[in-house]
Amino acid sequence: MTGLKIVKRVIGEVQTNCYFVVNEENNKALIIDPAGDIPADSADYIIKKCEELKITPVAVLLTHGHFDHTGAVGGLKEKLNIAIYAGEDEKPVLSDPSVNGLYLFASEAVRRGARPVEADFWLRDGETISPCGFPVKIIATPGHTVGGICYYIESENVLFSGDVLFENSFGRTDLPTGDQNALSNSIINKLFVLPEQTKVYPGHGGSTSIKYEKKNNPIYNY
């Protein structure tokens, strides 16, 4: 396809990348990892950005269940009745505040405003979805969390990697359900096999590419 636009906004106390992935042929958009801010629900901010961009959000895609990637989900569901997508193995992370970091790291303001997160569609490895008019492939990438997934738009050579793969770095594995061996396997055997020209949009920090990370990422040392 042609006419794919990606807009990034950094939201929340953990500086999470929230992406608006827009099909410019119909102005429909995916919202990837809608972070929560203080007050906890930043849904109004995200909706305002959609209005400014003149786009219609049709789905929320979650890379994983940590609180800093899901804070606005409840508000978006309530205000827009929008469909929520997440990895099927991520259910225990999304549902348990002692696992998803809410009780461990979030400020009191965020904890007070937090809402339960439940997906409408639970995704499997290798599945393809098209809620916005272009195909998005699901790549299961456990390690940072047990059910984390990446979203790959093959036609555009674009990958949304959540907290699995960063520029010159990779996700931590010392939180509940984390697993260093699983993370290394996910990156090396699931992501580094993608075309080298694939541009990577991570959950924090700047964008990178598969080619660059294959040459420079320290994951090979773990």
MARBA-3410 file (N, C-alpha, C, O; in Angstrom, 1 decimal):
222
0.8,-1.2,0.0,0.0,0.0,0.0,0.9,1.2,0.0,2.1,1.2,0.3 ~ 0.3,2.4,-0.3,1.0,3.7,-0.2,0.1,4.5,0.8,-1.1,4.3,0.9 ~ 0.8,5.5,1.3,0.0,6.5,2.1,-0.1,6.0,3.6,-1.2,6.3,4.2 ~ 0.9,5.4,4.1,0.9,5.1,5.5,1.7,6.2,6.3,2.8,6.5,5.9 ~ 1.1,6.7,7.3,1.7,7.8,8.1,1.8,7.3,9.5,0.9,6.8,10.1
3.0,7.6,10.1,3.2,7.2,11.5,3.5,8.5,12.3,4.4,9.2,12.0 ~ 2.7,8.7,13.4,2.9,9.8,14.2,3.2,9.3,15.6,2.4,8.5,16.2 ~ 4.2,9.8,16.3,4.6,9.4,17.6,4.3,10.5,18.6,4.6,11.7,18.3 ~ 3.8,10.2,19.7,3.6,11.1,20.9,4.2,10.4,22.1,3.9,9.2,22.4 ~ 5.0,11.1,22.9,5.6,10.5,24.1,4.7,10.9,25.2,4.5,12.1,25.5
4.2,9.9,26.0,3.2,10.2,27.0,3.6,9.5,28.3,4.1,8.4,28.3 ~ 3.3,10.1,29.4,3.3,9.5,30.7,4.6,9.6,31.4,5.6,10.1,30.9 ~ 4.6,9.2,32.7,5.7,9.4,33.6,6.9,8.5,33.2,8.0,8.7,33.7 ~ 6.7,7.5,32.4,7.8,6.6,32.0,8.2,6.9,30.5,9.0,6.2,29.9 ~ 7.6,8.0,30.0,8.0,8.5,28.6,7.8,7.4,27.6,8.7,7.0,26.9
6.6,6.9,27.5,6.2,5.8,26.6,5.8,6.4,25.2,5.2,7.4,25.1 ~ 6.3,5.7,24.2,5.9,6.1,22.8,4.6,5.5,22.5,4.3,4.3,22.5 ~ 3.6,6.4,22.2,2.3,6.0,21.7,2.3,6.4,20.2,2.6,7.5,19.8 ~ 1.9,5.4,19.4,2.0,5.6,17.9,0.5,5.7,17.3,-0.3,4.9,17.7 ~ 0.4,6.6,16.4,-0.8,6.7,15.6,-0.4,6.2,14.2,0.4,6.9,13.5
-0.9,5.1,13.7,-0.6,4.5,12.5,-1.7,4.8,11.5,-2.8,4.1,11.7 ~ -1.6,5.7,10.6,-2.7,6.2,9.8,-2.7,5.7,8.4,-1.6,5.7,7.7 ~ -3.8,5.1,7.9,-4.0,4.8,6.5,-4.5,6.1,5.8,-5.7,6.5,6.0 ~ -3.7,6.7,5.1,-4.1,8.0,4.5,-5.1,7.9,3.4,-5.6,8.9,2.9 ~ -5.4,6.7,2.9,-6.4,6.5,1.9,-7.8,6.6,2.5,-8.7,7.0,1.8
-7.9,6.3,3.8,-9.3,6.5,4.4,-9.3,7.2,5.7,-10.3,7.4,6.4 ~ -8.1,7.7,6.2,-7.9,8.4,7.4,-8.2,7.6,8.7,-8.5,8.2,9.7 ~ -8.3,6.3,8.5,-8.5,5.5,9.7,-7.1,5.2,10.3,-6.1,5.2,9.6 ~ -7.1,5.0,11.7,-5.8,4.9,12.4,-5.8,3.8,13.4,-6.9,3.5,14.0 ~ -4.7,3.2,13.6,-4.4,2.3,14.8,-3.7,3.1,15.8,-2.9,4.0,15.5
-4.0,2.9,17.1,-3.3,3.5,18.2,-2.5,2.4,18.9,-3.1,1.4,19.4 ~ -1.2,2.5,18.9,-0.4,1.4,19.5,0.2,1.9,20.8,0.8,3.0,20.9 ~ -0.1,1.2,21.8,0.3,1.4,23.2,-0.1,2.8,23.7,0.8,3.7,23.9 ~ -1.4,3.0,24.0,-1.9,4.3,24.5,-1.5,4.5,26.0,-2.3,4.0,26.9 ~ -0.5,5.1,26.3,0.0,5.3,27.7,-0.9,6.1,28.5,-1.6,6.9,28.0
-0.8,5.9,29.8,-1.6,6.8,30.7,-0.6,7.8,31.3,0.6,7.6,31.5 ~ -1.2,9.0,31.6,-0.4,10.1,32.2,-1.0,10.4,33.5,-1.8,9.7,34.1 ~ -0.6,11.5,34.1,-1.2,12.1,35.4,-2.1,13.2,35.0,-1.6,14.2,34.5 ~ -3.4,13.2,35.2,-4.1,12.0,35.9,-4.0,10.8,35.0,-3.7,10.9,33.8 ~ -4.3,9.7,35.6,-3.9,8.4,35.0,-4.5,8.2,33.6,-3.8,7.6,32.7
-5.7,8.6,33.4,-6.3,8.4,32.1,-6.0,9.5,31.1,-6.5,10.6,31.3 ~ -5.2,9.2,30.1,-4.9,10.2,29.1,-5.7,10.1,27.8,-5.3,10.5,26.8 ~ -6.8,9.4,27.9,-7.6,9.1,26.8,-8.1,10.4,26.1,-8.1,10.5,24.9 ~ -8.4,11.5,26.9,-8.8,12.7,26.3,-7.7,13.4,25.5,-8.0,13.9,24.4 ~ -6.5,13.2,26.0,-5.3,13.8,25.2,-5.2,13.0,23.9,-5.0,13.7,22.8
-5.3,11.7,23.9,-5.2,10.9,22.7,-6.3,11.2,21.7,-6.1,11.3,20.5 ~ -7.5,11.3,22.2,-8.7,11.7,21.3,-8.5,13.0,20.7,-8.8,13.2,19.5 ~ -8.0,14.0,21.5,-7.7,15.3,21.0,-6.7,15.3,19.8,-6.8,16.0,18.8 ~ -5.6,14.5,20.0,-4.6,14.4,19.0,-5.2,13.8,17.7,-4.9,14.2,16.6 ~ -6.1,12.8,17.8,-6.8,12.2,16.7,-7.6,13.3,16.0,-7.6,13.4,14.7
-8.3,14.1,16.7,-9.1,15.2,16.1,-8.2,16.2,15.4,-8.5,16.7,14.3 ~ -7.0,16.5,16.0,-6.1,17.5,15.4,-5.5,16.9,14.1,-5.3,17.6,13.1 ~ -5.3,15.6,14.1,-4.7,14.9,12.9,-5.8,14.6,11.8,-5.5,14.2,10.7 ~ -7.1,14.8,12.2,-8.2,14.5,11.4,-8.3,13.0,11.0,-8.4,12.7,9.8 ~ -8.1,12.2,12.0,-8.1,10.7,11.8,-9.1,10.1,12.6,-9.6,10.6,13.7
-9.6,8.9,12.2,-10.6,8.2,13.0,-9.9,6.9,13.5,-9.6,6.0,12.8 ~ -9.7,6.8,14.9,-9.1,5.6,15.4,-10.1,4.5,15.4,-11.2,4.6,15.8 ~ -9.6,3.3,15.0,-10.5,2.2,14.8,-10.0,1.0,15.7,-10.8,0.0,15.9 ~ -8.8,1.0,16.2,-8.3,-0.1,17.0,-7.2,0.3,17.9,-6.4,1.2,17.5 ~ -7.1,-0.3,19.1,-5.9,-0.1,19.9,-5.1,-1.4,19.9,-5.7,-2.5,20.2
-3.8,-1.4,19.6,-3.0,-2.5,19.6,-2.0,-2.4,20.7,-1.2,-1.4,20.8 ~ -2.0,-3.4,21.6,-1.1,-3.4,22.7,0.1,-4.4,22.5,-0.1,-5.5,22.1 ~ 1.3,-3.9,22.7,2.5,-4.8,22.5,2.6,-5.7,23.7,3.1,-6.8,23.6 ~ 2.3,-5.1,24.9,2.3,-5.9,26.1,1.5,-5.2,27.2,1.0,-4.2,27.0 ~ 1.5,-5.8,28.4,0.5,-5.4,29.4,1.1,-4.5,30.5,0.3,-4.2,31.4
2.3,-4.0,30.4,2.8,-3.1,31.5,2.0,-1.8,31.5,1.6,-1.3,30.5 ~ 1.8,-1.3,32.7,0.9,-0.2,33.0,1.3,1.0,32.1,0.4,1.8,31.7 ~ 2.5,1.2,31.8,2.9,2.4,31.1,2.6,2.4,29.6,2.8,3.3,28.9 ~ 2.1,1.2,29.2,1.6,1.1,27.8,0.1,1.0,27.7,-0.4,0.9,26.5 ~ -0.6,0.9,28.8,-2.0,0.6,28.7,-2.9,1.6,29.5,-4.1,1.4,29.5
-2.3,2.7,30.0,-3.0,3.5,30.9,-4.3,4.2,30.4,-5.2,4.5,31.1 ~ -4.3,4.4,29.1,-5.4,5.1,28.5,-6.5,4.2,27.9,-7.5,4.6,27.3 ~ -6.2,2.9,28.0,-7.1,1.9,27.3,-8.5,2.0,27.8,-9.4,2.0,27.0 ~ -8.7,2.0,29.1,-10.0,2.0,29.7,-10.8,3.2,29.2,-12.0,3.1,28.9 ~ -10.2,4.4,29.2,-10.8,5.6,28.8,-11.2,5.6,27.3,-12.3,6.1,26.9
-10.3,5.1,26.5,-10.5,5.0,25.0,-11.7,4.1,24.8,-12.5,4.3,23.9 ~ -11.7,2.9,25.5,-12.8,2.0,25.3,-14.1,2.6,25.7,-15.2,2.4,25.0 ~ -14.1,3.3,26.8,-15.4,4.0,27.3,-15.9,5.1,26.4,-17.1,5.2,26.1 ~ -14.9,5.9,25.9,-15.3,7.1,25.1,-15.6,6.8,23.7,-16.4,7.4,23.0 ~ -14.8,5.8,23.1,-14.9,5.5,21.7,-15.5,4.1,21.3,-15.8,3.9,20.2
-15.6,3.3,22.3,-16.0,1.9,22.1,-15.1,1.2,21.1,-15.6,0.6,20.2 ~ -13.8,1.5,21.2,-12.8,1.0,20.2,-12.4,-0.4,20.6,-12.4,-0.8,21.7 ~ -12.0,-1.2,19.5,-11.6,-2.5,19.7,-10.2,-2.6,20.3,-9.3,-1.8,19.8 ~ -9.9,-3.5,21.2,-8.6,-3.6,21.9,-8.0,-5.0,21.5,-8.7,-6.0,21.6 ~ -6.8,-5.0,21.0,-6.1,-6.2,20.6,-4.8,-6.4,21.5,-4.1,-5.4,21.8
-4.6,-7.6,21.9,-3.4,-8.0,22.7,-3.0,-9.4,22.5,-3.8,-10.2,22.0 ~ -1.8,-9.8,22.8,-1.4,-11.2,22.7,-2.1,-12.1,23.7,-2.4,-11.7,24.8 ~ -2.5,-13.3,23.2,-3.3,-14.2,24.0,-2.6,-14.6,25.3,-3.2,-14.9,26.3 ~ -1.3,-14.7,25.3,-0.5,-15.2,26.4,-0.2,-14.0,27.4,0.4,-14.3,28.5 ~ -0.7,-12.8,27.1,-0.5,-11.7,28.0,-1.6,-11.5,29.0,-1.6,-10.5,29.7
-2.6,-12.3,29.0,-3.8,-12.1,29.9,-3.3,-12.0,31.3,-3.9,-11.1,32.0 ~ -2.4,-12.8,31.9,-2.1,-12.6,33.3,-1.4,-11.3,33.6,-1.5,-10.8,34.7 ~ -0.7,-10.8,32.6,0.0,-9.5,32.8,-1.0,-8.3,32.8,-0.9,-7.4,33.7 ~ -1.9,-8.4,31.9,-2.9,-7.3,31.8,-3.8,-7.2,33.0,-4.2,-6.2,33.4 ~ -4.1,-8.4,33.5,-5.1,-8.5,34.6,-4.6,-8.3,36.0,-5.4,-8.1,36.9
-3.3,-8.4,36.2,-2.8,-8.4,37.6,-1.9,-7.2,37.8,-0.8,-7.1,37.3 ~ -2.3,-6.2,38.7,-1.5,-5.0,38.9,-0.1,-5.4,39.6,0.8,-4.6,39.5 ~ -0.1,-6.5,40.3,1.2,-6.9,40.9,2.2,-7.4,39.9,3.4,-7.6,40.1 ~ 1.7,-7.8,38.7,2.5,-8.3,37.6,2.8,-7.2,36.6,3.9,-7.2,36.0 ~ 1.8,-6.3,36.3,2.0,-5.4,35.2,2.7,-4.1,35.6,2.9,-3.2,34.8
3.2,-4.1,36.8,4.1,-2.9,37.3,3.3,-1.8,37.9,3.9,-0.9,38.4 ~ 2.0,-1.8,37.9,1.2,-0.7,38.4,1.5,-0.5,39.9,1.7,0.7,40.3 ~ 1.5,-1.5,40.7,1.8,-1.4,42.1,3.3,-1.2,42.4,3.6,-0.8,43.5 ~ 4.1,-1.6,41.4,5.6,-1.6,41.7,6.2,-0.2,41.4,7.0,0.3,42.1 ~ 5.7,0.4,40.3,6.4,1.6,39.8,5.5,2.8,39.6,6.1,3.9,39.5
4.2,2.7,39.4,3.4,3.8,39.1,3.3,4.8,40.3,3.3,4.3,41.4 ~ 3.1,6.0,40.0,2.8,7.0,41.0,1.5,6.8,41.6,0.6,6.1,41.1 ~ 1.2,7.4,42.8,-0.1,7.2,43.5,-1.2,7.8,42.6,-2.3,7.2,42.6 ~ -0.9,8.8,41.9,-1.9,9.4,41.0,-2.3,8.5,39.9,-3.5,8.3,39.6 ~ -1.4,7.8,39.3,-1.7,6.8,38.3,-2.4,5.6,38.8,-3.3,5.1,38.2
-2.0,5.1,40.0,-2.7,4.0,40.6,-4.1,4.3,40.9,-5.0,3.4,40.7 ~ -4.4,5.5,41.4,-5.8,5.9,41.7,-6.7,5.9,40.5,-7.8,5.5,40.6 ~ -6.1,6.3,39.4,-6.9,6.4,38.2,-6.9,5.2,37.3,-7.6,5.2,36.2 ~ -6.2,4.1,37.6,-6.0,3.0,36.8,-7.3,2.2,36.6,-8.2,2.2,37.5 ~ -7.5,1.6,35.5,-8.7,0.8,35.2,-8.3,-0.5,34.7,-7.2,-0.7,34.1
-9.1,-1.5,34.9,-8.8,-2.9,34.4,-8.7,-2.9,32.8,-9.4,-2.1,32.1 ~ -7.8,-3.7,32.3,-7.6,-3.8,30.9,-8.0,-5.2,30.4,-7.5,-6.2,30.9 ~ -8.9,-5.2,29.5,-9.4,-6.4,28.9,-9.4,-6.3,27.4,-9.9,-5.3,26.9 ~ -8.8,-7.2,26.6,-8.8,-7.1,25.2,-10.1,-7.7,24.6,-10.7,-8.6,25.2 ~ -10.5,-7.2,23.5,-11.6,-7.7,22.7,-11.1,-8.9,21.8,-11.9,-9.8,21.5
-9.9,-8.8,21.4,-9.3,-9.8,20.5,-8.0,-10.2,21.0,-7.1,-9.4,21.2 ~ -7.8,-11.5,21.2,-6.6,-12.1,21.7,-5.8,-12.7,20.5,-6.3,-13.6,19.9 ~ -4.6,-12.3,20.3,-3.9,-12.6,19.1,-2.8,-13.7,19.3,-2.2,-13.8,20.3 ~ -2.6,-14.4,18.2,-1.7,-15.5,18.2,-0.5,-15.2,17.2,-0.6,-14.5,16.3 ~ 0.6,-15.9,17.5,1.8,-15.8,16.7,1.5,-16.2,15.2,0.8,-17.2,15.0
1.9,-15.3,14.3,1.7,-15.6,12.9,0.3,-15.1,12.3,0.1,-15.2,11.1 ~ -0.6,-14.7,13.2,-1.9,-14.2,12.7,-1.7,-12.9,12.0,-0.8,-12.1,12.3 ~ -2.6,-12.6,11.1,-2.6,-11.3,10.4,-4.0,-10.6,10.6,-5.0,-11.3,10.5 ~ -4.0,-9.4,11.0,-5.2,-8.6,11.2,-5.2,-7.4,10.3,-4.1,-7.0,9.8 ~ -6.3,-6.9,10.0,-6.4,-5.7,9.1,-7.5,-4.8,9.5,-8.4,-4.5,8.7
-7.5,-4.3,10.7,-8.6,-3.4,11.2,-8.6,-2.0,10.6,-9.6,-1.3,10.7 ~ -7.5,-1.7,9.9,-7.4,-0.3,9.4,-7.3,-0.3,7.8,-7.1,0.8,7.2 ~ -7.4,-1.5,7.2,-7.3,-1.5,5.8,-6.0,-2.0,5.2,-5.9,-2.1,4.0 ~ -5.0,-2.3,6.1,-3.8,-2.9,5.6,-3.4,-4.0,6.6,-3.7,-3.9,7.7 ~ -2.7,-5.0,6.1,-2.4,-6.2,6.9,-1.3,-5.9,7.9,-0.3,-5.3,7.6
-1.5,-6.4,9.1,-0.6,-6.3,10.2,-0.3,-7.7,10.7,-1.2,-8.4,11.2 ~ 0.9,-8.2,10.7,1.3,-9.5,11.1,1.7,-9.5,12.6,2.4,-8.6,13.0 ~ 1.2,-10.5,13.3,1.6,-10.7,14.7,2.8,-11.5,14.9,2.9,-12.6,14.3 ~ 3.8,-11.0,15.6,5.0,-11.8,15.9,5.1,-11.9,17.4,5.3,-11.0,18.1 ~ 4.9,-13.2,17.9,5.0,-13.4,19.4,6.5,-13.3,19.8,7.4,-13.9,19.2
6.7,-12.4,20.8,8.1,-12.1,21.2,8.2,-12.2,22.7,8.4,-11.1,23.3 ~ 8.0,-13.3,23.4,8.1,-13.4,24.8,9.5,-13.1,25.3,10.5,-13.2,24.6 ~ 9.6,-12.7,26.5,10.9,-12.4,27.1,10.8,-11.2,28.1,11.1,-11.3,29.2 ~ 10.4,-10.1,27.5,10.2,-8.9,28.4,9.0,-9.2,29.3,9.0,-8.9,30.5 ~ 7.9,-9.7,28.7,6.8,-10.3,29.4,6.4,-11.6,28.7,6.9,-11.9,27.6
5.6,-12.4,29.3,5.3,-13.8,28.8,4.6,-13.8,27.5,4.7,-14.7,26.7 ~ 3.7,-12.7,27.3,2.9,-12.7,26.1,3.1,-11.5,25.2,2.2,-11.2,24.5 ~ 4.2,-10.9,25.3,4.5,-9.7,24.5,4.5,-10.1,23.0,4.9,-11.1,22.6 ~ 4.0,-9.1,22.2,4.0,-9.3,20.7,4.5,-8.0,20.0,4.5,-6.9,20.6 ~ 5.0,-8.2,18.8,5.3,-7.1,17.9,4.4,-7.1,16.7,3.8,-8.1,16.4
4.2,-5.9,16.2,3.3,-5.7,15.0,4.1,-5.4,13.8,4.9,-4.4,13.8 ~ 4.0,-6.2,12.8,4.9,-6.1,11.6,4.0,-5.7,10.4,3.1,-6.5,10.0 ~ 4.2,-4.6,9.8,3.5,-4.2,8.5,4.5,-4.5,7.4,5.3,-3.6,7.0 ~ 4.4,-5.6,6.8,5.4,-6.1,5.8,5.4,-5.2,4.6,6.5,-4.9,4.0 ~ 4.3,-4.7,4.2,4.2,-3.9,2.9,5.0,-2.6,3.1,5.4,-2.0,2.1
5.1,-2.2,4.3,5.8,-0.9,4.5,7.2,-1.1,5.2,7.8,-0.1,5.5 ~ 7.6,-2.3,5.5,8.8,-2.6,6.1,8.9,-1.8,7.5,9.9,-1.1,7.8 ~ 7.9,-2.0,8.3,7.7,-1.3,9.6,7.4,-2.4,10.7,6.6,-3.2,10.5 ~ 8.1,-2.2,11.8,7.9,-3.1,12.9,7.7,-2.2,14.2,8.5,-1.3,14.4 ~ 6.7,-2.5,15.0,6.5,-1.9,16.3,6.8,-2.9,17.3,6.2,-3.9,17.5
7.9,-2.6,18.0,8.6,-3.7,18.8,8.3,-3.6,20.3,8.8,-4.4,21.1 ~ 7.5,-2.6,20.7,7.2,-2.5,22.1,8.5,-2.4,23.0,9.4,-1.6,22.6 ~ 8.6,-3.1,24.1,9.8,-3.1,24.9,10.6,-4.3,24.7,11.4,-4.6,25.6 ~ 10.5,-4.9,23.5,11.4,-6.0,23.2,12.8,-5.6,22.7,13.8,-5.9,23.2 ~ 12.7,-4.7,21.7,13.9,-4.3,21.0,13.9,-2.8,21.0,13.0,-2.1,20.5
15.0,-2.2,21.4,15.3,-0.7,21.4,16.5,-0.4,20.6,17.2,-1.3,20.1 ~ 16.7,0.9,20.3,17.9,1.3,19.7,19.1,1.0,20.6,19.2,1.6,21.7 ~ 20.0,0.2,20.1,21.2,-0.2,20.9,20.9,-0.9,22.2,21.7,-0.9,23.1 ~ 19.7,-1.4,22.3,19.4,-2.0,23.6,18.2,-3.0,23.4,17.8,-3.3,22.3 ~ 17.7,-3.5,24.6,16.6,-4.5,24.5,15.9,-4.4,25.9,16.4,-3.8,26.8
14.7,-5.0,26.0,13.9,-4.9,27.1,14.5,-5.6,28.4,15.2,-6.6,28.3 ~ 14.1,-5.1,29.5,14.5,-5.7,30.8,13.7,-7.0,31.0,12.6,-7.2,30.5 ~ 14.3,-7.9,31.8,13.7,-9.2,32.0,13.6,-9.5,33.5,13.3,-10.7,33.9 ~ 13.8,-8.5,34.4,13.8,-8.8,35.8,12.5,-8.5,36.4,12.3,-8.6,37.7 ~ 11.5,-8.2,35.6,10.1,-8.0,36.1,9.3,-9.3,36.0,9.7,-10.2,35.3
8.2,-9.4,36.7,7.4,-10.6,36.6,7.1,-11.1,35.2,6.7,-10.3,34.4 ~ 7.3,-12.4,35.0,7.1,-13.1,33.7,8.2,-12.9,32.7,8.2,-13.4,31.6 ~ 9.3,-12.1,33.1,10.4,-11.8,32.2,11.3,-13.0,32.1,11.4,-13.8,33.1 ~ 12.0,-13.2,31.0,12.9,-14.4,30.8,13.9,-14.0,29.8,13.6,-13.7,28.6 ~ 15.2,-13.9,30.2,16.3,-13.4,29.4,16.5,-14.4,28.2,16.7,-13.9,27.1
16.5,-15.7,28.4,16.7,-16.6,27.3,15.6,-16.5,26.3,15.8,-16.5,25.0 ~ 14.3,-16.3,26.7,13.2,-16.1,25.8,13.4,-14.8,25.0,13.1,-14.8,23.8 ~ 13.8,-13.8,25.7,14.0,-12.5,25.0,15.0,-12.6,23.9,14.8,-12.1,22.8 ~ 16.2,-13.2,24.3,17.2,-13.3,23.3,16.8,-14.1,22.1,17.1,-13.7,20.9 ~ 16.0,-15.2,22.3,15.5,-16.0,21.2,14.5,-15.2,20.4,14.5,-15.3,19.2
13.7,-14.4,21.0,12.7,-13.6,20.3,13.4,-12.6,19.4,13.0,-12.5,18.2 ~ 14.4,-11.9,19.9,15.1,-10.9,19.1,15.9,-11.5,18.0,15.8,-11.1,16.8 ~ 16.7,-12.5,18.3,17.6,-13.1,17.3,16.9,-13.9,16.3,17.2,-13.9,15.1 ~ 15.9,-14.7,16.7,15.3,-15.7,15.8,13.9,-15.3,15.3,13.4,-15.9,14.3 ~ 13.4,-14.2,15.8,12.1,-13.8,15.3,12.1,-12.4,14.6,11.5,-12.2,13.6
13.0,-11.5,15.2,13.1,-10.1,14.7,14.2,-9.9,13.7,14.1,-9.3,12.7 ~ 15.4,-10.5,14.1,16.6,-10.3,13.2,16.5,-11.1,11.9,17.4,-10.9,11.1 ~ 15.5,-11.9,11.7,15.3,-12.6,10.4,14.4,-11.7,9.5,14.3,-12.1,8.3 ~ 13.9,-10.6,10.0,13.1,-9.8,9.1,14.0,-9.0,8.1,15.3,-8.9,8.4 ~ 13.5,-8.5,7.0,14.4,-7.8,6.1,15.2,-6.6,6.8,14.6,-5.9,7.7
16.4,-6.5,6.4,17.3,-5.5,7.1,16.8,-4.1,7.0,17.1,-3.3,7.8 ~ 16.0,-3.8,5.9,15.5,-2.4,5.8,14.4,-2.1,6.7,13.9,-1.0,6.6 ~ 13.9,-3.1,7.4,12.7,-2.9,8.3,13.0,-1.8,9.3,14.0,-1.9,10.0 ~ 12.2,-0.8,9.4,12.3,0.3,10.4,11.6,-0.2,11.7,10.5,-0.7,11.6 ~ 12.3,0.1,12.8,11.8,-0.4,14.1,11.3,0.8,14.9,12.1,1.7,15.1
10.1,0.7,15.4,9.6,1.8,16.3,9.3,1.1,17.6,8.4,0.4,17.8 ~ 10.2,1.4,18.6,10.1,0.8,19.9,9.2,1.5,20.9,8.7,2.6,20.6 ~ 9.0,0.9,22.0,8.1,1.5,23.1,8.7,2.7,23.8,7.9,3.4,24.4 ~ 10.0,2.9,23.7,10.7,4.0,24.4,11.8,4.4,23.5,12.4,3.6,22.8 ~ 12.2,5.7,23.5,13.4,6.1,22.7,13.1,6.3,21.2,12.0,6.3,20.8
14.2,6.4,20.5,14.2,6.6,19.1,14.0,5.4,18.2,14.2,4.3,18.7 ~ 13.7,5.6,17.0,13.5,4.5,16.0,14.9,4.0,15.6,15.9,4.7,15.7 ~ 14.9,2.8,15.0,16.1,2.2,14.5,15.8,1.3,13.4,14.7,1.5,12.8 ~ 16.6,0.4,13.0,16.4,-0.5,11.9,16.9,-1.9,12.3,17.8,-2.1,13.1 ~ 16.4,-2.9,11.6,16.9,-4.3,11.8,18.3,-4.4,11.4,19.1,-5.0,12.1
18.7,-3.8,10.3,20.1,-3.8,9.9,21.0,-3.2,10.9,22.1,-3.8,11.2 ~ 20.7,-2.1,11.5,21.5,-1.5,12.5,21.6,-2.3,13.7,22.7,-2.5,14.3 ~ 20.5,-2.9,14.2,20.5,-3.6,15.4,21.2,-4.9,15.3,21.9,-5.4,16.2 ~ 21.2,-5.6,14.1,21.9,-6.8,13.9,23.4,-6.6,14.0,24.2,-7.5,14.4 ~ 23.9,-5.4,13.7,25.3,-5.1,13.8,25.7,-4.5,15.1,26.9,-4.7,15.5
24.8,-3.9,15.9,25.2,-3.1,17.0,24.6,-3.5,18.3,25.1,-3.1,19.4 ~ 23.5,-4.2,18.3,22.7,-4.5,19.5,23.5,-5.5,20.4,24.0,-6.5,20.0 ~ 23.6,-5.2,21.7,24.3,-6.1,22.7,23.7,-7.4,23.0,24.2,-8.1,23.8 ~ 22.5,-7.7,22.4,21.8,-8.9,22.8,22.6,-10.1,22.5,22.4,-11.1,23.2 ~ 23.5,-10.1,21.6,24.4,-11.2,21.3,25.3,-11.6,22.5,25.8,-12.7,22.6
25.5,-10.7,23.4,26.3,-10.9,24.6,25.6,-11.6,25.7,26.2,-11.8,26.8 ~ 24.3,-11.9,25.6,23.5,-12.4,26.7,23.0,-13.8,26.4,22.3,-14.4,27.2
END
